Amino acid sequence: MQTNNSDSSLHSGSTSDCESITSGDHPKSASTYKSTKSKRSKKSNTDLQSKHQISGYVTWIGLILSCLLCVLATRKVFGPIVPTYATSISVILSLLLSVLGVKALGETDLNPVSGIGKLSQLLFAVIIPRNQPGAILINLISGAISEAATQQAGDLMQDLKTGFLLGASPKAQFIAQIYGSIFSIFLSAIMYKFYNALYQIPGPIFKVPTAVIWIDCARTIASTTNI
């Protein structure tokens, strides 16, 4: 009987201790838990060493050069049909819309590039008079620049987030992305020429339905917008 009483007293004592700890009656235990949690949170949010980061100088210089290269390349390909001011506006607009796409992708795992492209087309239908020569082409180019910028921003964000979770160096990822971008510029052009030589684009095999949607949207906006 004495053994049972002592066991029951020990059981009740341990139960009360557990309840007091979980309920916060022991301030020392609660403060220790909060301190440990705070240290872990600070450790996880600590910035990487400067040698693994991209400097602000490189970021701004790269951004300016990329924007200028986009404007010059558009001018070189399409000539005076697409005005320089229209391309410049579309580049600035794409920087703002890409933030929207990255935020949506980060929170929902869905990058609304198609909707952002259509939004850019709608805005340029207001900016560019519909009686201007090449208004439909300007509308398409502006939407394409915004969609491409949003798509690339979302892909880079996912790459950097994955690298962060794995403990990779952002600087090493940045260098790899630069090499990949330069390589893809030439490869994508070569592959397009290759497919265009073998197949009719658009044609029975490659119907390119998305391109039909884009040009229909541009024609509809151009024909219904009152400037």
TORKOL-608347 format. One record per atom (N, C-alpha, C, CB): x, y, z. Coordinates in steps of 0.05 Angstrom, whole numbers, padded with zeros to 5 digits, always signed. Glycine has a CB too. Example, Ala and Ser with C-alpha at 12.3 -4.5 7.8 and 13.67 -1.06 7.14 Angstrom:
+00264-00114+00156 +00246-00090+00156 +00264-00066+00156 +00226-00089+00181 +00257-00045+00142 +00273-00021+00143 +00258+00001+00157 +00282-00012+00114 
//
This chain:
+00017-00024+00000 +00000+00000+00000 +00017+00025+00000 -00019+00000+00024 +00039+00024+00015 +00057+00047+00016 +00069+00051-00011 +00078+00043+00037 +00076+00029-00025 +00088+00032-00051 +00069+00044-00071 +00097+00005-00062 +00044+00036-00070 +00023+00047-00088 +00019+00076-00083 -00003+00032-00085 +00019+00084-00057 +00015+00112-00051 +00039+00129-00061 +00012+00116-00021 +00063+00118-00057 +00086+00134-00066 +00086+00136-00097 +00112+00121-00057 +00078+00114-00110 +00077+00115-00140 +00057+00135-00149 +00070+00088-00151 +00034+00135-00136 +00013+00154-00144 +00021+00182-00138 -00013+00148-00129 +00035+00187-00116 +00044+00214-00110 +00065+00223-00130 +00056+00215-00082 +00083+00204-00138 +00103+00212-00158 +00090+00218-00185 +00123+00189-00162 +00070+00201-00192 +00055+00205-00218 +00041+00232-00218 +00035+00183-00223 +00028+00238-00195 +00013+00263-00194 +00032+00287-00194 -00004+00264-00169 +00056+00282-00181 +00075+00304-00181 +00086+00310-00208 +00098+00298-00161 +00093+00289-00223 +00104+00293-00250 +00083+00304-00268 +00114+00266-00261 +00058+00296-00265 +00036+00307-00281 +00033+00337-00276 +00010+00292-00276 +00033+00344-00251 +00030+00372-00244 +00054+00389-00254 +00027+00376-00214 +00078+00377-00253 +00101+00391-00264 +00099+00396-00294 +00127+00376-00258 +00090+00375-00308 +00086+00378-00337 +00065+00399-00344 +00078+00351-00350 +00043+00398-00328 +00022+00418-00333 +00031+00446-00328 -00003+00411-00317 +00047+00449-00306 +00057+00475-00299 +00077+00486-00320 +00070+00475-00272 +00093+00467-00332 +00112+00476-00352 +00097+00485-00377 +00132+00453-00359 +00078+00468-00386 +00063+00475-00410 +00046+00499-00407 +00046+00451-00419 +00036+00503-00383 +00019+00527-00378 +00034+00552-00373 +00000+00521-00355 +00061+00549-00370 +00077+00573-00367 +00081+00581-00338 +00065+00596-00381 +00076+00562-00318 +00080+00569-00290 +00109+00571-00283 +00066+00548-00273 +00126+00557-00298 +00155+00558-00292 +00167+00579-00311 +00168+00531-00296 +00172+00603-00302 +00182+00624-00319 +00209+00618-00330 +00183+00650-00304 +00225+00603-00315 +00252+00597-00324 +00251+00579-00349 +00268+00583-00302 +00234+00558-00349 +00232+00540-00372 +00220+00555-00396 +00214+00516-00365 +00200+00571-00391 +00188+00586-00413 +00208+00606-00426 +00163+00601-00404 +00223+00619-00409 +00242+00639-00419 +00265+00625-00434 +00254+00656-00397 +00273+00601-00425 +00293+00586-00439 +00284+00577-00466 +00302+00561-00422 +00259+00568-00468 +00247+00560-00494 +00246+00584-00513 +00219+00548-00490 +00237+00607-00503 +00235+00630-00520 +00262+00639-00529 +00220+00653-00506 +00282+00638-00511 +00309+00646-00518 +00321+00628-00540 +00327+00646-00494 +00316+00602-00537 +00326+00583-00557 +00312+00587-00584 +00321+00554-00548 +00286+00592-00583 +00271+00597-00608 +00281+00622-00622 +00241+00598-00603 +00286+00643-00605 +00295+00668-00616 +00322+00666-00629 +00296+00690-00595 +00340+00650-00616 +00367+00646-00627 +00366+00631-00654 +00385+00631-00608 +00348+00611-00655 +00345+00596-00680 +00334+00614-00702 +00327+00572-00677 +00315+00631-00695 +00303+00649-00715 +00324+00669-00725 +00279+00664-00703 +00340+00680-00707 +00360+00699-00715 +00382+00685-00732 +00373+00712-00691 +00388+00661-00725 +00408+00646-00741 +00399+00640-00769 +00415+00620-00727 +00373+00634-00772 +00362+00627-00798 +00359+00652-00816 +00335+00614-00796 +00356+00676-00803 +00353+00700-00818 +00379+00716-00821 +00332+00717-00805 +00401+00705-00812 +00426+00719-00814 +00435+00720-00843 +00448+00705-00797 +00444+00744-00851 +00453+00747-00879 +00479+00732-00883 +00458+00777-00885 +00483+00725-00908 +00508+00710-00915 +00532+00729-00915 +00505+00697-00943 +00555+00718-00916 +00579+00735-00917 +00579+00751-00943 +00604+00717-00915 +00592+00773-00942 +00592+00792-00965 +00605+00779-00990 +00607+00817-00958 +00623+00760-00986 +00636+00748-01009 +00617+00730-01025 +00660+00732-01000 +00595+00722-01013 +00575+00706-01026 +00552+00722-01037 +00565+00685-01007 +00552+00748-01034 +00530+00765-01042 +00537+00781-01067 +00521+00783-01020 +00517+00790-01081 +00520+00808-01104 +00519+00836-01094 +00499+00802-01126 +00539+00852-01101 +00539+00880-01092 +00518+00896-01106 +00567+00892-01097 +00509+00918-01093 +00490+00935-01105 +00500+00949-01130 +00482+00957-01085 +00526+00953-01131 +00538+00965-01155 +00533+00947-01180 +00568+00970-01151 +00539+00922-01176 +00535+00902-01198 +00506+00900-01206 +00546+00875-01191 +00488+00901-01186 +00460+00899-01191 +00449+00922-01208 +00444+00897-01165 +00456+00946-01200 +00446+00970-01214 +00459+00972-01242 +00451+00995-01198 +00485+00967-01244 +00498+00968-01270 +00486+00947-01289 +00528+00964-01267 +00482+00923-01279 +00470+00902-01295 +00442+00909-01304 +00470+00876-01280 +00426+00921-01286 +00398+00928-01292 +00397+00949-01314 +00384+00938-01267 +00414+00970-01311 +00415+00991-01331 +00424+00981-01359 +00433+01014-01322 +00445+00965-01359 +00455+00954-01384 +00434+00936-01397 +00481+00939-01380 +00420+00920-01381 +00400+00902-01392 +00377+00917-01404 +00389+00883-01370 +00369+00939-01391 +00347+00955-01402 +00355+00968-01429 +00338+00977-01382 +00379+00979-01429 +00389+00992-01454 +00392+00971-01476 +00416+01005-01448 +00402+00948-01469 +00405+00927-01490 +00378+00919-01501 +00419+00903-01478 +00358+00917-01484 +00331+00910-01494 +00320+00931-01513 +00311+00907-01470 +00324+00957-01506 +00314+00979-01523 +00329+00979-01550 +00318+01006-01509 +00355+00975-01549 +00371+00976-01574 +00365+00951-01591 +00401+00977-01567 +00362+00928-01579 +00356+00904-01595 +00328+00906-01608 +00356+00879-01577 +00309+00918-01594 +00282+00921-01606 +00284+00941-01629 +00262+00931-01585 +00299+00962-01626 +00302+00981-01647 +00316+00969-01671 +00318+01005-01637 +00336+00952-01666 +00351+00939-01688 +00333+00920-01703 +00376+00925-01677 +00317+00905-01690 +00301+00884-01703 +00277+00896-01718 +00291+00864-01682 +00262+00915-01705 +00237+00925-01716 +00240+00952-01728 +00216+00926-01694 +00262+00966-01725 +00267+00991-01738 +00249+01013-01726 +00262+00989-01767 +00242+01033-01743 +00226+01056-01733 +00197+01049-01729 +00228+01079-01752 +00188+01025-01736 +00160+01017-01732 +00153+01018-01703 +00154+00989-01745 +00171+01008-01686 +00167+01009-01657 +00183+01032-01646 +00175+00981-01644 +00171+01054-01638 +00186+01077-01628 +00202+01070-01603 +00166+01100-01622 +00224+01085-01600 +00241+01080-01577 +00227+01087-01551 +00267+01097-01580 +00211+01108-01551 +00197+01115-01526 +00177+01093-01518 +00182+01142-01530 +00165+01079-01538 +00146+01058-01531 +00161+01034-01518 +00131+01049-01556 +00185+01028-01529 +00200+01006-01518 +00210+01013-01490 +00224+00999-01536 +00218+01039-01486 +00227+01048-01460 +00205+01046-01439 +00238+01076-01461 +00181+01054-01447 +00158+01052-01428 +00152+01023-01421 +00133+01066-01441 +00153+01006-01441 +00147+00978-01436 +00168+00965-01418 +00146+00962-01463 +00193+00974-01420 +00214+00963-01402 +00209+00972-01374 +00242+00972-01412 +00203+00998-01370 +00198+01008-01343 +00173+00995-01332 +00194+01039-01344 +00153+00991-01348 +00128+00978-01339 +00134+00949-01332 +00107+00980-01361 +00151+00936-01347 +00157+00908-01341 +00171+00905-01314 +00174+00896-01363 +00187+00924-01306 +00200+00923-01280 +00180+00924-01257 +00220+00947-01277 +00159+00940-01261 +00139+00941-01240 +00121+00916-01240 +00121+00966-01244 +00114+00907-01264 +00096+00883-01265 +00111+00858-01257 +00085+00880-01293 +00137+00857-01261 +00152+00833-01252 +00151+00830-01222 +00180+00835-01262 +00150+00852-01207 +00147+00850-01178 +00121+00837-01171 +00149+00878-01165 +00100+00845-01185 +00074+00832-01181 +00075+00803-01186 +00053+00846-01198 +00088+00795-01208 +00090+00767-01215 +00106+00751-01195 +00102+00763-01242 +00128+00762-01185 +00144+00748-01166 +00129+00744-01140 +00170+00763-01161 +00115+00765-01131 +00099+00762-01106 +00078+00741-01109 +00086+00790-01099 +00064+00741-01132 +00043+00720-01136 +00055+00693-01137 +00028+00726-01161 +00078+00690-01150 +00091+00664-01152 +00101+00654-01125 +00114+00665-01172 +00112+00672-01109 +00121+00664-01083 +00099+00656-01064 +00137+00686-01071 +00076+00668-01066 +00054+00662-01048 +00035+00640-01057 +00038+00687-01043 +00033+00636-01084 +00013+00617-01094 +00026+00596-01112 -00008+00631-01110 +00052+00598-01117 +00066+00579-01135 +00055+00581-01164 +00064+00551-01125 +00044+00604-01171 +00033+00608-01198 +00042+00636-01207 +00002+00605-01198 +00056+00636-01230 +00065+00662-01241 +00045+00670-01263 +00093+00659-01253 +00029+00692-01258 +00009+00699-01278 +00020+00715-01301 -00012+00716-01264 +00039+00703-01316 +00052+00717-01338 +00033+00724-01360 +00075+00700-01348 +00014+00706-01366 -00005+00712-01388 -00023+00736-01381 -00022+00687-01393 -00033+00736-01357 -00049+00759-01349 -00034+00785-01348 -00062+00754-01322 -00009+00784-01339 +00008+00808-01338 +00014+00818-01367 +00034+00803-01323 +00018+00800-01385 +00022+00808-01413 -00002+00822-01424 +00029+00784-01430 -00026+00811-01418 -00050+00823-01428 -00055+00851-01415 -00074+00805-01422 -00047+00853-01390 -00049+00879-01376 -00032+00900-01390 -00042+00877-01346 -00008+00892-01397 +00010+00910-01412 -00001+00918-01439 +00038+00897-01415 -00013+00899-01452 -00026+00905-01478 -00049+00925-01474 -00037+00879-01491 -00064+00922-01453 -00086+00940-01448 -00076+00968-01442 -00103+00930-01425 -00055+00970-01427 -00044+00997-01421 -00032+01010-01445 -00022+00994-01399 -00020+00995-01463 -00008+01007-01487 -00030+01014-01507 +00012+00988-01499 -00053+01001-01505 -00075+01009-01523 -00084+01038-01516 -00098+00990-01520 -00080+01046-01491 -00086+01073-01483 -00064+01092-01490 -00093+01074-01453 -00039+01083-01487 -00016+01100-01492 -00012+01106-01522 +00009+01088-01480 -00013+01085-01538 -00007+01087-01567 -00033+01092-01582 +00007+01062-01577 -00035+01114-01598 -00059+01118-01614 -00063+01095-01634 -00057+01145-01629 -00088+01087-01637 -00093+01064-01655 -00090+01071-01684 -00121+01054-01651 -00089+01097-01691 -00084+01105-01719 -00055+01107-01725 -00098+01131-01726 -00038+01101-01706 -00009+01102-01711 +00000+01077-01727 +00007+01104-01684 +00017+01080-01746 +00026+01056-01761 +00041+01037-01743 +00045+01065-01784 +00033+01012-01746 +00046+00991-01730 +00035+00990-01701 +00075+00995-01729 +00011+01000-01697 +00000+01000-01669 -00003+00972-01658 -00027+01015-01669 -00012+00953-01675 -00015+00925-01666 +00012+00913-01659 -00030+00908-01688 +00032+00918-01676 +00058+00907-01670 +00070+00919-01644 +00077+00913-01694 +00066+00945-01640 +00075+00957-01615 +00061+00945-01591 +00070+00988-01616 +00036+00939-01594 +00021+00927-01573 +00031+00899-01566 -00009+00925-01580 +00038+00884-01587 +00049+00857-01583 +00076+00858-01570 +00050+00842-01609 +00093+00876-01579 +00120+00878-01568 +00120+00886-01539 +00137+00898-01584 +00103+00905-01532 +00101+00914-01504 +00092+00892-01486 +00082+00938-01501 +00072+00877-01495 +00062+00854-01479 +00083+00832-01476 +00037+00843-01491 +00098+00827-01498 +00119+00807-01498 +00141+00814-01478 +00130+00802-01526 +00149+00839-01478 +00171+00848-01460 +00162+00844-01431 +00179+00877-01465 +00138+00852-01425 +00128+00850-01397 +00126+00820-01389 +00101+00863-01394 +00116+00804-01407 +00113+00775-01400 +00140+00762-01397 +00097+00761-01422 +00159+00769-01414 +00186+00757-01412 +00200+00765-01387 +00203+00765-01437 +00197+00791-01379 +00210+00801-01355 +00198+00787-01330 +00207+00831-01353 +00172+00784-01330 +00159+00771-01307 +00166+00742-01305 +00128+00774-01309 +00168+00728-01328 +00175+00700-01328 +00203+00696-01318 +00172+00689-01357 +00222+00713-01328 +00250+00710-01319 +00253+00717-01290 +00267+00727-01336 +00239+00737-01281 +00241+00745-01252 +00231+00722-01235 +00225+00770-01247 +00209+00709-01243 +00198+00687-01227 +00217+00663-01226 +00172+00678-01238 +00230+00657-01249 +00249+00635-01250 +00273+00640-01233 +00257+00630-01279 +00283+00665-01234 +00306+00672-01218 +00300+00671-01188 +00317+00699-01225 +00276+00680-01181 +00268+00679-01153 +00266+00650-01143 +00241+00692-01150 +00255+00632-01159 +00254+00604-01150 +00282+00592-01148 +00237+00588-01170 +00300+00599-01167 +00327+00588-01165 +00341+00598-01140 +00343+00597-01190 +00339+00624-01134 +00352+00635-01111 +00340+00624-01085 +00351+00665-01111 +00314+00620-01084 +00301+00609-01060 +00310+00580-01056 +00271+00610-01063 +00312+00565-01077 +00321+00537-01074 +00350+00537-01065 +00319+00522-01101 +00367+00554-01076 +00394+00556-01067 +00397+00565-01039 +00410+00575-01085 +00379+00583-01030 +00380+00591-01002 +00373+00568-00983 +00360+00614-00997 +00354+00552-00991 +00346+00529-00974 +00368+00508-00973 +00320+00516-00984 +00383+00506-00995 +00405+00486-00996 +00432+00498-00985 +00409+00477-01024 +00432+00524-00979 +00457+00536-00970 +00477+00542-00991 +00470+00518-00950 +00467+00546-01016 +00485+00553-01038 +00492+00583-01038 +00472+00546-01065 +00513+00589-01052 +00522+00617-01054 +00506+00632-01075 +00552+00618-01060 +00493+00654-01068 +00478+00670-01088 +00497+00681-01110 +00464+00693-01075 +00522+00687-01103 +00540+00697-01123 +00547+00676-01144 +00566+00707-01109 +00551+00651-01134 +00556+00629-01153 +00532+00624-01171 +00563+00603-01137 +00508+00626-01159 +00484+00623-01176 +00481+00645-01196 +00459+00622-01158 +00488+00669-01188 +00486+00692-01207 +00505+00688-01230 +00493+00718-01192 +00530+00679-01225 +00549+00675-01247 +00539+00652-01265 +00577+00667-01235 +00528+00631-01253 +00518+00609-01270 +00494+00618-01287 +00509+00586-01252 +00477+00636-01276 +00455+00646-01291 +00464+00664-01314 +00436+00661-01273 +00485+00679-01310 +00496+00696-01332 +00506+00678-01355 +00519+00714-01321 +00521+00658-01348 +00531+00639-01369 +00508+00626-01383 +00550+00618-01356 +00488+00617-01368 +00465+00604-01380 +00449+00622-01398 +00446+00593-01359 +00447+00648-01390 +00432+00667-01407 +00446+00673-01433 +00428+00694-01391 +00472+00676-01432 +00488+00681-01456 +00486+00657-01475 +00517+00687-01449 +00488+00633-01464 +00487+00609-01480 +00460+00606-01493 +00494+00585-01463 +00438+00612-01478 +00411+00608-01488 +00404+00627-01510 +00391+00610-01465 +00416+00651-01510 +00410+00671-01531 +00417+00659-01558 +00427+00697-01526 +00440+00647-01561 +00448+00636-01586 +00434+00609-01592 +00479+00632-01587 +00431+00593-01571 +00418+00567-01576 +00389+00570-01584 +00420+00550-01551 +00374+00588-01571 +00346+00591-01578 +00342+00601-01606 +00332+00611-01558 +00360+00620-01615 +00358+00630-01643 +00365+00608-01663 +00377+00654-01646 +00385+00592-01657 +00393+00571-01675 +00370+00550-01677 +00419+00557-01665 +00359+00543-01654 +00338+00523-01654 +00313+00532-01668 +00331+00514-01626 +00307+00558-01666 +00284+00569-01681 +00288+00567-01711 +00278+00598-01673 +00312+00575-01719 +00319+00573-01748 +00318+00544-01757 +00347+00585-01753 +00326+00526-01740 +00326+00498-01747 +00298+00487-01751 +00341+00481-01726 +00280+00493-01732 +00252+00484-01734 +00238+00499-01757 +00238+00489-01708 +00244+00524-01761 +00231+00539-01782 +00239+00528-01810 +00237+00568-01780 +00263+00517-01812 +00271+00505-01838 +00259+00478-01843 +00301+00503-01838 +00251+00464-01822 +00240+00437-01825 +00209+00438-01825 +00249+00419-01803 +00197+00456-01811 +00168+00457-01808 +00158+00485-01814 +00159+00448-01780 +00132+00485-01820 +00119+00511-01824 +00109+00521-01797 +00095+00508-01845 +00117+00545-01790 +00110+00557-01764 +00097+00584-01769 +00135+00560-01745 +00071+00587-01762 +00053+00566-01753 +00044+00548-01776 +00028+00578-01740 +00037+00523-01770 +00028+00504-01790 +00012+00482-01777 +00053+00493-01804 +00007+00461-01792 -00009+00439-01782 +00002+00425-01757 -00012+00418-01804 +00029+00424-01755 +00041+00411-01732 +00045+00431-01709 +00068+00399-01740 +00057+00453-01715 +00062+00474-01695 +00042+00497-01700 +00092+00484-01695 +00019+00494-01688 -00002+00514-01693 +00001+00540-01677 -00029+00502-01686 +00017+00539-01656 +00023+00562-01639 -00003+00576-01630 +00042+00582-01653 -00020+00562-01615 -00045+00575-01607 -00042+00599-01589 -00062+00554-01593 -00021+00600-01573 -00018+00623-01556 -00013+00649-01572 +00006+00619-01537 +00002+00646-01594 +00007+00669-01612 -00019+00679-01624 +00027+00662-01634 -00037+00661-01630 -00063+00669-01641 -00079+00685-01621 -00079+00645-01650 -00078+00677-01596 -00091+00691-01574 -00080+00719-01571 -00090+00676-01548 -00053+00721-01572 -00040+00747-01569 -00048+00766-01591 -00010+00743-01568 -00047+00757-01616 -00052+00776-01637 -00082+00783-01638 -00043+00764-01664 -00099+00764-01631 -00128+00770-01630 -00134+00791-01608 -00144+00744-01625 -00120+00788-01586 -00123+00808-01564 -00114+00835-01573 -00108+00799-01539 -00091+00836-01587 -00081+00862-01597 -00100+00875-01617 -00053+00858-01610 -00111+00859-01635 -00130+00869-01655 -00155+00878-01642 -00136+00848-01677 -00165+00863-01623 -00190+00871-01609 -00187+00897-01594 -00199+00849-01590 -00165+00899-01580 -00160+00924-01564 -00156+00948-01583 -00135+00921-01547 -00141+00944-01605 -00136+00966-01623 -00162+00975-01637 -00116+00957-01644 -00181+00957-01642 -00205+00964-01656 -00227+00975-01638 -00216+00940-01670 -00225+00971-01611 -00246+00979-01593 -00238+01002-01575 -00255+00956-01577 -00212+01009-01574 -00202+01030-01556 -00207+01057-01569 -00173+01026-01549 -00218+01075-01554 -00223+01102-01563 -00202+01120-01550 -00252+01112-01557 -00185+01132-01566 -00164+01150-01556 -00174+01178-01558 -00137+01146-01571 
//
